[in-house]
Amino acid sequence: MKNIIDEGIKDMKKFETAPVLTQEQLKDAFHQALKKIDENLETFTYKFPASASKNNVYPAVDNTDWTSSFWTGMLWLAYEMTGDEKYRKVAEIHLDSFKERIEEGKHIDTHDLGFLYSLSCVAAYKLTGNEDAKETALKAANHLIGRYKEKGEFIQAWGSIHDPKNYRLIIDCCMNLPLLYWASEVTGDMKYHEIAYKHLKTAMATVIREDASTYHTFYFDPDTGAPLKGVTHQGYSDDSCWSRGQAWGIYGLPLSYVYTKDKEIIEVYKKITNYFLNRLPEDYIPYWDLIFTSGDEPRDSSAATIAVCGMLEMDQWLDEKDPMKKIYSNAVQLILKSLMDNYTTKDMPESNGLLLHAVYGKPQGNGVDECNIWGDYYYMEALVRLMKDWKRYW
């Protein structure tokens, strides 16, 4: 394993204290989110919000993208918190679409089956005992392990598995691994767990740099499996650190720790989390790439929500005597309060999103300074995590 530097927290005063969010504040924020969901429940019953909004309004699209499940996940959160059957009804209508997608092989040449099926079908099984949803999720897990590459020991990210140009992983895939860990739990077959864990170890050895920043994507030699190079797709440059990628690592590593209890994961998690926190601007919401810490570049509120959920997940696994535990807890409060105060759509009735000022892909000019649906989902998840003892869908 490479030696990853821990730069610590450079400005400890920035995270030494934090205003603790009250249950009343959290409930108010959650009810604002529910109001937006209620207003759009009919529109997104047989359709899904697009990945990113246009002028802060999500178009309605079919279940074809890697992001479809985030809306379904929001419905499950709404159902879990309220018990209102209207949310469950729509979420279960979505299950038919996810079942059709995996059984007919539609738009599944991707590692993002973990995103797609954890928040839709695994959530349904965990919340309602839906056996059909369980079987659908297992089919997705079986398809996902078909993307595993023995040479290099990783799950290929995008595109045809037969094209050597696609021989790479991306940091995002850390979030897809829980589907495989779960599959081993419910079937007793450890092959899913073993593939997920091998992928994680490869990712930690390659896509995480020695300075604790991350590449977006990392290529391997298709003939030998040898690591070749790290590059970016959605970051500022190959040498910079894409904010959302770093956040995927901050959340993805704890989700593997849950299932493996590998102590090395905690140490690497701290290093990449410190790197992220050290580059937050005054209002604690990162720019779209961590190379920027001030100026007029767009923020990415979705990277903030992902990182918050990751810190909340790891919090339960950190030793009570660990001095960093309080720092990360304060960071959660500071980031979330900033989002609640300045980044929501509560004063924009024309928007059907929850959070403003997110970025999908800045180099592509895609969803820049818009709402995006994963940011909305993770915002809701963060609120739920602070409101109850939440049992993860991951």
N, C-alpha and C positions, 0 to 999 in steps of 0.2 A: 504494500500500500504506500502511495506517495506521502511525503510529509506535507500536510496542509497547514499553513500558517494560521494561527489564531491572533488576529490583531486586537482582540478585546473590544471594549466599548471606549472609543476615543474621547467622547464628551459625556462622562458619566452623569453630570448634573442634568443633562437633558432627559434622563430616564430615572432619576433618583426618586422623584415623586410624580404622582398622577392623580387627577380627580377621579375618584371611583364612580363609575356609572351606577345609578340607582336602578332598582327593578322598575320603578315608575318610568324612568327615561327609556329603558330597554323596551318595556311594553308599549310605550308610545311609538317608538320607532318601528316596532314589529307591526303594530296596528296600521301605521302609515303604509307599510309594505302590503299588508292584507288588503287595504283599500285599493291599491293599484292592481293587485291580482283580481279582486272582485270586478273591477271595471273592465278587465280584459279576459275574463274567464270564457265568455262565449266566443270571442274572436279566436282564442287559442285552445279550443276544445278538440278540433280535428286538424288544426294547423299548429305550428310552433313559431315562437319569436325567432327572427333571424339572429345570427351571431352578434351583429352590431346594429345599432339603431341608425336611422337617417334623420338628421335634425331632431334627434332625441326621441324618435318614434320607431319602434320595431315593426318592420313589415312582417306579414304572416307568410310562412313558408312550409314546405313539406318536411318530413323527417328524413333528411338526406345529409345533414352536416354532423360534425363531431360534437356540436353544442346542443343538440335537440334535448338531451336529458336534463339540462339545467332547469328548464321551465318545469318539467315533470318533478324534479327534485324539490323545487319551490312549492309545488302543490302538496307533496308529501309532508314537507315541513309545516305547511299551513294546516293540513289535516291532523298531524300529530299534536300540534299546539292547541287546536280548537275543537277537535272531534267532529267538525262539521262535514257531513257526508258529501257535500257538493264538491269539495276538493278531491276526495277519494274517487268520486264518480268520474271526474275528468281524467285524473291520473290513470285510472283503470282503462279508460278508452285509449289512452296513449299506449298502454301495454300491448294492445293488439298491433299497433303500428311497429313497435320494437320487435315483436315476435315475427311479424312479416318480414321485417328488414333482415334479421339474421337467417331465417329459414329460406328466404329467396335470394340471399347473398347480395342485397342491395347496399351499395356504398359502405362496404366493410373492409376495403383494402387499407386498413389503418390500425395502428395500435390503440386508438382511442375508444376501443370497445369497453375499456374499464370505465371511462367517463360515462359512456352511453348506457351501460347496463347496471352499474352500481346504483346510480341515482334514480333509475326507473324500476328495474325488475328486482334487484337485490333489496332495495328499499321496500318495495311492495311485499316481498317475502318476509322481511324482518318485522314489518309493521302489521301485516294482516295474515301471514301464513299462507299466502297465495302460492300453491304448488306449481301452477302453470308458469308463473313468473320465475320461480326457482329454476325450472327446467329450461326456460328461455335464457336465463343468465348463464347456466352451465353450457349451453350451446355456444354462447358468446365466448366463454372462457376457453372452450375447446378450439374455437377459431383463433383466438388470440395466441395460444401456445403454438399454433401452426406458423406463426411469424418468428419463432425463436430460431436463432442462428447458432449452431454448435461452434462454428469457427468465429470466435470473438465473444461468445456467451452473452448474447443480448437479444432483445426483441426489436425487430426492425420497425422503424417508425412509419414511414409513408410508402404508398405505391406498391407496385407489383413486387412480390418476393423473389421473382426470377430475374429482375433487372439489377445487375451489379452496381449501377449508379445509385441505387437506393440503399446500399449497404451501410446503414447508419442508425444510430439511436438519437433521441432528443431528450432533454431534461424533463419535459412534460410527462414522459412515460412513467416516472415515479408514481404518478397519480393513478395510473392504470393497473398497477400491481395488486392493489387490494382485491380486485375481482378474482385474481388467481389464488391468493391466500384464502379467500372465502371459499372458493371452489374446493380446495383441499379440506377445509373444515367440514363442509357438508357432505362430501363424498368419501372422505377418508383416504383419498388417493393423493399421495404427496408429490406427484409429478408437477402439479400446478405451483405449489409452494416452492419447489426446488428451482423451477425456471424463473419465478419472480425474484427469488433471492439471488440467483446468479446474475440476473440482469442488474439488480441493485448494486451488487459488488462491482460489476463492470462499470456502471455509471459513476460510482464514487471514485473509481480509479482513473477515469478518463475525462468525463464531462465537467468535473469539479477541478478547477485549477489549483495550483499550489498556494495562491494567495487567497483562496476560499471564495473567489468569484466563480462563475459558471460560464461555460460555453452554452450556446443554444443547442447545437447539434454536433455530433462527433462521428467521423467516418472511420471505417475499418477496411482492411484489405480483404476482399471477398475470397481470395484463394487461401490465405493463411489465417485470417482473423486478427492479424496484428493491428493495433491502433495506429491510425494515420494522422489525422488532424482534426482540430476543432474549428468550426466556423459558425456564423450566425445566419439566420433567415429573417428574423424579425427584430433583431437588435441593431444598434447603431453601426457597429463594426465587428469584425471577427475577434478583435482584442478587447472590446468593451463588454459590459455585463448587462444583458437585457433584464430589465426589472422583473417582468413576469416569470422569466425563466428561473431567476433566483428564488422567487416566491414559490414556484412549483417544487423546488428543492426543499424549501423550508417546511412545506406541508408534506411532500412525498416521503421524506425520510422518517418522520414520526409514524406515518402509516405503515411503513415496513417494520419499524421498531415494535409496534403493537403485536405483530405476528411472529417476529423472530427473536426479540429481546437481545439483539446484538448490541453490546455496549458501545462498540465503535461508532454506531449510527448516532448516538447521542453526542459524541465528541465532534463528529463532522457537522451535525446539525448546529451546534453552538457556533462553530466557525463561520458557516455560511449565513447564519442569522445575524451575527455581529457585523459581518460585512454589509449586509442589507441595512441594518439600523444605523450604521455609521454614515450612510449616504442619504439619509432622509433629510429633506429641507425643513424649514421652520415649522410648517404645519403638519409634518410627519407623513405626508402622502408622497410617494416617490414619483420622480419623473419616469418617462417610459423606458429610459435606459439609465442605469446607475452612474454612467459617466457624467451625467448632468446632476448637479446639486443646487443650482440656482439658474435664474434666467427665464426665458419665455417659452422653453420647450414644453410640449404637452405633458401633463401628469398621467399616471395610470392608476386610477382608483381601484381597479380590479386586482392589481398586484398587491395593493394594501390589504384587501379583504382576504386574499389567499394566504398571505403571510400571517395575518391575525388568526385564521383558523389553524394554521400549522403551529403557532405558538400556544394556542389554547389546547391543542391535542397533546403536545409534548409536555405541557405544564404538569399533567397528572403523572408523568413518568420521571420527572426531575426530583431529586432528593430535596426534602424540605430544608436541609442545611446548605444547599447549593446557593451561593450568593447571586448567581445569575437568574435564579427562578423569579425573584422579585423584579429584576430589571425587565425580563420578558413580560411579566404580568403588567407592569407599568406601561410598557410599550403597547401592549394590546389596548389598554384603556385610552392612551393618548391617541393612537391611530383611529380607533373606532369613534371616539368623541369627535375628532376632526371630520370624519366621514359624516357622522350624524348631523353635525352643525353646518357644514359647508358644502357637502357633495351630494345630498339627496335631491330628489325631484318633488319634494313636498310642496314647493311653491310654484310648480310647473304642471298644472292640471292637464296640459296638452300632451305631456310625455307619458308613455306607457312603461317606462323603465323605472328602476329604483335609484340607481347611482349615476351621476354625471361624471364627465371628465375621465373617461377610460380610453384606452387605445388598443385596437386589435393588432394591426400591423402598420407601423409608421413608414417603413421603407416602401411598402406597397400602396400607401395612401388609403388604407382600408380601416374604416371605423376609428378615425382619429378625433379625439375630443368628443366622443359619443358615449352612450350607454353601451355596455355589453353584457350578455346574458349570464356569463359565468360570474362576473363581478356582482351582479344582482343576487345570484344564488349564494355565493360565499358570504355576502353581507347578511343575508337571512340566516345562514348557518351559524355565523358568529353570534348573532343576537340570540338564537336558540341555545347555543352552548352556554351563554352567560345567564340564561333564564331558567335552565333546568339541567338535570343530570342526563345529558343527551346520549343516546346510544347511536353511534355513527352508522351511516349507511355504507361507509367504505369498508 
